[in-house]
Amino acid sequence: MIRTDRPPTGYAVTFRFRDPSATSVQIKGEWYFSSPAQTTTSSSQGLLPFQWSPGDFPIAYPNSYEPNWPVTNLTKDPRTGVWSYTTPLPSGVFTYGFFVNC
């Protein structure tokens, strides 16, 4: 995690995955958020990292492995074979998974 001192979170994370032979790499993670005021036992906001505000917290749903839930494409460096994706995130612990050639 790199401190950026820029909104919205003040931090950015770069995820990297090395596989020179992959034709595509995607990532899906539990980094969707909701504010306490917009959260009930049956619904939450589903804010993306760039929409995060102080006080928002990570939500477990819609961070599921449902087939139609969006994933994000990583970009390949053709020289190194390393795929990467950078996103703003607040400090904390987040789970994620890579999808290779899916």
C-alpha positions in Angstrom: 0.0 0.0 0.0 1.4 3.4 -1.0 0.4 6.6 0.7 -0.8 9.1 -1.9 -2.2 11.9 0.3 -4.9 12.2 -2.4 -8.6 11.6 -2.0 -10.6 9.6 -1.6 -8.6 7.2 0.6 -5.1 8.6 0.7 -3.7 5.2 -0.3 -3.3 3.2 -3.5 -2.7 -0.5 -3.9 -1.2 -2.1 -7.0 -2.0 -5.8 -7.4 0.5 -7.7 -9.5 0.4 -11.2 -11.0 3.3 -12.7 -13.1 2.3 -15.0 -15.9 4.0 -14.2 -19.2 1.9 -16.9 -21.0 -1.5 -15.7 -19.8 -3.8 -14.2 -22.4 -5.9 -12.4 -19.7 -5.8 -11.8 -16.0 -8.7 -10.4 -14.0 -9.2 -9.6 -10.3 -12.2 -9.6 -8.1 -12.0 -8.4 -4.5 -13.9 -7.6 -1.4 -13.4 -3.8 -1.6 -17.0 -2.6 -2.0 -18.2 -0.3 0.8 -21.3 1.2 2.4 -22.0 3.9 4.9 -23.7 3.0 8.2 -26.6 5.4 7.3 -27.2 3.5 4.0 -26.9 -0.1 5.4 -29.7 -2.3 6.7 -29.8 -6.0 7.4 -31.0 -6.6 3.8 -29.2 -3.9 1.7 -26.1 -1.8 1.4 -24.7 0.7 -1.1 -22.0 -1.2 -2.9 -19.7 1.8 -3.3 -16.5 1.3 -5.3 -13.1 2.3 -3.9 -13.0 5.6 -5.6 -16.4 6.5 -4.0 -15.2 5.6 -0.5 -15.6 8.3 2.3 -14.3 8.2 5.9 -16.6 6.1 8.0 -17.6 3.7 5.1 -16.9 0.1 5.8 -16.3 -3.0 3.6 -19.3 -5.1 2.8 -19.4 -8.8 2.2 -22.2 -8.7 -0.3 -22.3 -8.0 -3.3 -18.7 -9.3 -3.1 -19.7 -12.8 -4.1 -18.6 -15.3 -6.7 -21.8 -14.9 -8.6 -21.1 -15.4 -12.3 -22.3 -12.0 -13.4 -20.6 -9.9 -10.7 -18.0 -7.6 -12.4 -14.3 -8.3 -12.3 -11.6 -5.9 -13.3 -9.0 -6.5 -16.1 -5.3 -6.3 -15.3 -2.9 -4.7 -17.7 0.1 -6.7 -19.0 3.6 -5.4 -19.2 4.9 -7.1 -22.4 8.5 -6.8 -21.3 8.1 -8.6 -17.9 4.9 -10.6 -18.3 3.6 -9.0 -15.1 -0.1 -8.0 -15.0 -1.1 -5.1 -12.8 -4.1 -3.1 -11.5 -4.0 -0.1 -9.2 -6.9 1.2 -7.1 -7.5 3.5 -4.2 -8.2 1.6 -0.9 -8.4 2.7 2.7 -6.1 0.9 5.1 -7.4 -2.5 6.2 -7.5 -6.2 5.2 -9.2 -7.1 1.9 -9.6 -10.5 0.2 -9.2 -10.9 -3.5 -8.7 -13.5 -6.2 -7.2 -13.6 -9.7 -8.9 -15.2 -12.7 -6.4 -16.3 -15.3 -7.5 -17.0 -18.9 -11.2 -16.9 -18.0 
